[in-house]
Amino acid sequence: MGDFTGDGLLDIVIANAHNNNVSVLVNNGDGTFAPHQEFAVGSAPVGVAVGDFTGDGKLDIVATNSNSNNATVLLQSPLVVQVNTIHAAVNTPFTGPVATISGASSVNDTIATINWGDGFTSPGTLTTNPDGTLTVSGSHTYMQPGTFLLTVTATEGANMGQRTGQAIVQVNTIQATANVFENTNIQHVFSLATVGATQHLIARQWNATTGW
């Protein structure tokens, strides 16, 4: 175990002898872990150790390989992730950019995972910008209002980066006007609020004129 992303949380690294790789599971901070990410090593790794082998303040990984009688060192180079603050509405799909990655060599070798902060994760879609950075986009529908911790994890080979931002989710509102009573113009402006699967009419203003 070790803090590979610099967020103060212990992540997990596992040697997979039959697959000739090691798996890293990044801690989400809520008792769960992001989907495992594999990194190739030698033949039949049987053990792993972590340490800062280059003095850059980032934990690296060494795997001992039983069949190839050697060790593989995975050095961590920083991927810098900047996460946006997004605004969404309850029960309305959000689709758009959520983060920017710099320091990646290739969009084809980079993987991004979005933790939406409400118990759901999804892969991010990556596009290359003219300045060489990558934009991470995703789609998600929040079922409850509130402010959620939005976390984006990026990996390219043995390089990893992770940052958090905010998702601000508000109740979706529309305006409706109702005219009631014959020969009397009474207008009642309502705000139709959707909370979960229940809709509530909330009185906002009365405007009444009579023709008597």
N, C-alpha and C positions, 0 to 999 in steps of 0.2 A: 504494500500500500504506500501511497505518497500523494502529495498535493501537486499534480502535474499542471494544473491550470492557474495556480496562484490565487485562488479565491478563499484559501483557508480551510477548505474541506478535503478530507481524505478520499482519494480515488483508488480504484482497484486495478491491479495488473495481474494477469494469469498466464502461465505457460501452457500451451496446447501442443503436447508432444506428437499427437497423431496428425496435426495440421501444419506443423513446422512454422508456427507463428505465436505471437503473444496477443492477448486481448486486453484492452484498456477500457474500463467503465468509469465514466466521469460522474461524480457525485452531483445530484441535482439540489442537494441541500434540504430535501423534505423527506428523507428516508428512502428515496428511490434513486436509481442510476440511469443515465442516458444509455441508449443502445450501444452494445459493445462494438469496438473498432479494432480491427486486426492489423498487425504489423509483422511482416515476414522476417524470420530469423534463420538460423541454421537448421540442421536435421535433428528432429526429436528433442526440442528444448525440455529440460526437466526442472529448471529452476530459474528464478529471476531475482535481481536485486536492483535497488534504485539508489541514486546519488547524483550530486552535481559534479560531473566529471570535467566540466570545462570552466567552472568558476563564474558562470554567468547568472547564478541565482536560480536556475531552472533545473528541476529534477530530470535526469536521464535514466535510461533503463539498460541493464546488461542481462543477457540470457545465456545460460550454459547449455550447450547442445551435445547430447550424449552420442549420437551416431556420427556426427562430423568431428567430434573431439575438439571443439573450439568454442569460442564465445562470440556473441554478437552484441555490439553496443549501439543503441538507438539514441542519438543525440537530439535534444529538443531545441529547435530554432523557433523563435517567436512568430506566430501569426497574430497580427493585431486585428482585433474585432471591435468595431464600433456599432453599438446597437441603438436604433432609433426609438423614440417614444412614439407609439402608434395610438391612434384613436379609433375606436370601433363602437358599434351599437349592438345591443343584445339581440340575438336571433337573426342577425344580419351578417352574411359572410364578409369577412375582411380579406382582401387580396391586395398585396402590394409589397414594396421593399421593407425589410425589417432591420437590415444591418449591412455594413460594408467591411470587407476583409482586405487587408494589405499585407504584403510579405509573401504571398503565394506565388509559386512559379508557373502554375498551369491551372486553368479552370477545370481541365479534364481529370486532374489528379486530386482535386480538392473536394471535400465532402463537408456539408453544413447540416447541422441538426438544430431545429427550433423547438425549444420547450416553451409552450405558450403560458405556463404558469397556472393552469387550471387542471392539471393532471393529464394533459395531452401533449404529445410531441409529434413532429412530422419532419420529413426531409426538406431542406431548403432548395430552391431553384437558383442556380448561379449563373450570372451573366458578367461578361468582361467589360470594364469601362475604359475609355480612351487613356486614362492615366495609369492603367495596369491594375487597378484595384478591382475587386469583385463585389457585385451587389447580390445580397441574399434576399430572395423574395419567398413569400409563402401565403397560404390561404388557411383560414380558420374561422369558426363560428363560436362565439362565446355565448353561453346560456344564462349567465348571471352578470349583473352589473358589478363594477368595482375596479380597483387598481390591482393589476397582476404583475408578477415579476417575470419579465420576458428574457429568456436566456438563449444565446446562440453559441454553439460550439462548432469550431472549424478544425479540420485536420487535413494535412497534406503529407502523406508518408508518415514519418515519425514526428512531424511538426504539428503543434496544436495551439489553439488559442480559444479563449472563452470570455465572454463579457455578458453583462446583464443590463436590461433597460426596463421600461415600463410599458404596459398596455393599459390604457385608460378606457374602460368600457362603460357606456352610458345607456340609460333607458331610451329606447326609440320612441319619439313623440311625433304626432301629427295633429293638425288643427281641423276641427269640424264645426260647422255652423248649422243650427237647427232653428227653423221657424215653426212656431206653434200657435194654436188658437185661430179660428177663422175670424176675419175682420179685425184682427189685432196683430200688429207686427211686433212680436217679441223674439229677440234674437239672444240665444244663449251660446256663448263660445265655450267649447269643451276642449280639454287636452286629453287625448286618448293615449294612455300609458300602457305599455306592455311590460309586465313583470313575469318572467318565466313564460308559462303557457296561458296566463290569465290577463285579461284586459280590464282596465278600470277607467271609468269616465270621471274626470275631476273638474268640478265647476270652476271657471276662471272669471267670468264677467257676465252681467245681465245688462242688456240694452233693450228697453221697451218703449214703444210709441203706440198710441191708440188713435182710432179715427172716429171716436164718438162725438 
